[in-house]
Amino acid sequence: MKKIFVNHTNHPSTRWSNEQTDAAKIYGEIVDVPFPNVEAEADTEKIRELVRANAEKILELEPAAVLCQGEFNYTFAMVERLKNFGVTVVAATSERVAHSEILPDGSTRQVSTFNFVQFREY
């Protein structure tokens, strides 16, 4: 059976750096299971339903590991659920490099670059 690394975030794996892709492939083939849109008005029951439905999809893949990051309440509930099923769940860590400049009109432009460092287990 082939090993699977599930990317459950808002960031498609096709847009990852080579470093992040290589780190994920240590766990297995990368499969994207898109993170849901969690409405600000969603109550706890709605979050539970989103987690249940998406956990079902993820668990069917029998993943070696799952990258889960996004809206905090959903992420917490999903991580807890997956770990209860014995799944390794990780977060991506990165180093932020910021550059600021003052524009001619006096406003400030800030550009941040996030460089992948590692996956850290929850």
C-alpha positions as a printed NumPy array, in Angstrom:
array([[  0.   ,   0.   ,   0.   ],
       [  1.326,   3.432,  -0.891],
       [  2.014,   5.965,   1.857],
       [  0.058,   9.24 ,   1.775],
       [  0.797,  12.714,   3.165],
       [ -2.411,  14.765,   3.255],
       [ -2.196,  18.516,   2.831],
       [ -5.292,  19.883,   4.598],
       [ -4.656,  23.63 ,   4.279],
       [ -5.625,  26.568,   2.057],
       [ -2.272,  26.31 ,   0.278],
       [ -2.173,  23.855,  -2.64 ],
       [  0.944,  21.676,  -2.583],
       [  1.671,  22.664,  -6.19 ],
       [  2.667,  26.101,  -4.846],
       [  5.023,  24.813,  -2.125],
       [  8.775,  25.322,  -2.138],
       [ 11.019,  22.417,  -3.103],
       [ 12.091,  22.16 ,   0.552],
       [  8.524,  21.75 ,   1.795],
       [  7.645,  19.286,  -0.966],
       [ 10.711,  17.186,  -0.205],
       [  9.927,  17.169,   3.538],
       [  6.355,  16.038,   2.844],
       [  7.453,  13.279,   0.483],
       [  9.344,  11.656,   3.361],
       [  5.879,  10.711,   4.677],
       [  4.529,   9.664,   1.284],
       [  2.751,  10.859,  -1.851],
       [  1.196,  14.32 ,  -1.346],
       [ -2.589,  14.476,  -1.664],
       [ -4.446,  17.777,  -1.254],
       [ -7.712,  17.718,   0.695],
       [ -8.673,  21.403,   0.593],
       [ -9.394,  23.168,   3.87 ],
       [-13.056,  24.207,   4.073],
       [-14.302,  27.765,   4.183],
       [-15.222,  28.209,   7.842],
       [-17.684,  31.061,   8.106],
       [-17.196,  33.49 ,  11.003],
       [-20.85 ,  32.913,  11.963],
       [-20.443,  29.122,  12.18 ],
       [-21.413,  27.678,  15.547],
       [-19.775,  24.749,  17.312],
       [-22.155,  22.239,  15.728],
       [-21.326,  23.503,  12.218],
       [-17.6  ,  23.164,  12.991],
       [-18.164,  19.607,  14.246],
       [-20.03 ,  18.721,  11.048],
       [-17.256,  20.156,   8.831],
       [-14.652,  18.234,  10.824],
       [-16.648,  14.989,  10.657],
       [-17.134,  15.229,   6.894],
       [-13.528,  16.144,   6.118],
       [-12.043,  13.664,   8.605],
       [-14.   ,  10.93 ,   6.845],
       [-12.387,  11.884,   3.5  ],
       [ -8.932,  12.083,   5.076],
       [ -9.198,   8.801,   6.988],
       [-10.303,   6.96 ,   3.815],
       [ -6.833,   7.779,   2.423],
       [ -5.171,   6.009,   5.389],
       [ -2.55 ,   8.778,   5.636],
       [  0.908,   8.385,   7.137],
       [  0.597,  12.045,   8.194],
       [ -1.67 ,  15.063,   7.763],
       [ -0.65 ,  18.713,   7.52 ],
       [ -3.547,  20.619,   9.109],
       [ -3.512,  24.407,   9.405],
       [ -6.183,  27.059,   9.051],
       [ -9.082,  28.497,  11.062],
       [ -8.218,  27.841,  14.712],
       [-11.363,  26.171,  16.094],
       [-11.702,  23.848,  13.109],
       [ -7.982,  23.007,  13.165],
       [ -8.055,  22.202,  16.888],
       [-11.072,  19.923,  16.461],
       [ -9.608,  18.22 ,  13.371],
       [ -6.218,  17.63 ,  14.969],
       [ -7.896,  16.155,  18.043],
       [-10.116,  13.877,  15.916],
       [ -7.282,  12.632,  13.691],
       [ -4.985,  11.997,  16.65 ],
       [ -7.79 ,   9.987,  18.306],
       [ -7.614,   7.731,  15.227],
       [ -3.835,   7.382,  15.656],
       [ -2.927,   9.676,  12.746],
       [  0.255,  11.751,  12.878],
       [ -0.728,  15.411,  12.425],
       [  1.785,  18.163,  11.711],
       [  2.039,  21.914,  11.217],
       [  4.45 ,  23.633,   8.86 ],
       [  6.9  ,  25.984,  10.513],
       [  8.491,  28.854,   8.627],
       [ 10.826,  31.77 ,   9.089],
       [  9.34 ,  35.158,   8.214],
       [ 11.622,  37.608,   6.442],
       [ 10.101,  41.107,   6.247],
       [ 11.145,  44.142,   4.254],
       [  9.574,  47.596,   4.678],
       [  9.894,  50.683,   2.544],
       [  8.434,  54.168,   2.752],
       [  6.683,  55.114,  -0.483],
       [  6.799,  58.649,  -1.968],
       [  3.302,  59.402,  -0.633],
       [  4.457,  58.57 ,   2.912],
       [  2.69 ,  55.205,   3.121],
       [  4.574,  52.062,   4.039],
       [  4.775,  48.895,   1.968],
       [  5.678,  45.723,   3.804],
       [  6.607,  42.553,   1.973],
       [  6.944,  39.332,   3.945],
       [  8.484,  36.136,   2.667],
       [  7.882,  32.892,   4.518],
       [ 10.638,  30.291,   4.192],
       [  9.675,  26.722,   5.119],
       [ 11.776,  25.231,   7.926],
       [ 10.168,  21.949,   9.029],
       [  7.023,  20.036,   9.869],
       [  6.329,  19.95 ,  13.606],
       [  4.062,  17.297,  15.102],
       [  1.067,  18.403,  17.168]])
